[in-house]
Amino acid sequence: MIRKKQVCAYETKIKAIEMKLAQVPTKEVKDVCEIKNETPIYQWMKWFKDGELHRLEQPIGKQYSYRK
């Protein structure tokens, strides 16, 4: 079975971040935003807190090519 990475839209990422900032539990955020795993939510929060919002707009695999 080939598994493909789930691609989330920028709006979905922002919605998840807003929910986490409103102290909504991660499991509920995952269910409401239809995200399969909790790990991306933690990563998006880290990028948000670090001020790296440009990473939220880039597709999978392109996060680390910024300004190279």
N, C-alpha and C positions, 0 to 999 in steps of 0.2 A: 504494500500500500504506500503510495507516494503522498506525503503530506506537504501542503503548500502553506507558507506563512500567511497569516491573516493580515490583510491590509486595511487599516482603519483610516477613515477620512479625517481631515484636519478638524472638522466640526465635532466629530466624535471624541477626539482627543481633548479638545477644549472643554466639552461637556463633562468628561470624566474628571478633569482637573478641577473644574468648578464644583462638582459634587464632592470631591475629596476635601476641598477647602471648606466646604460646608459641613464637614465632619460626618459625611455619609460613609458607612462601612464599605470596605473594598469589595466584599462579596456582592453587596447590593449594586454598587457601581458597575461591576462586571456583568451582572444580570441585566440591568437597565440598558447599558450601552452595547449589549450582546458581544462582549469580549470573551474569548475562550479561556484566557489565562490572566492571572493577576500581575505577572511580572511586567508587562508593558506599562501598566498603570503606575507602578513604582518608578519606572524609568522616565515616564513623561513628567511625573512630579519632580524628579531630580532635575531634569532639564528646565522645568518651569522655575524652580527655586534658584537655579544657577543663572537664569536669564538667557538661556539658550533656546529661545522660542523658534529660531530658524530651523532647528532640528525637527520640530513637530510638523513642519510643512514638507519635509523631504520624504520621498518614498523609502522603503526598506532597502538597505544596502548603500544608501547615499548619505547617511548621517555624517560619516567621517571624511567626506570629500569636500567639505565646506572650506572655502578660501585656500585651497591648495594650488 
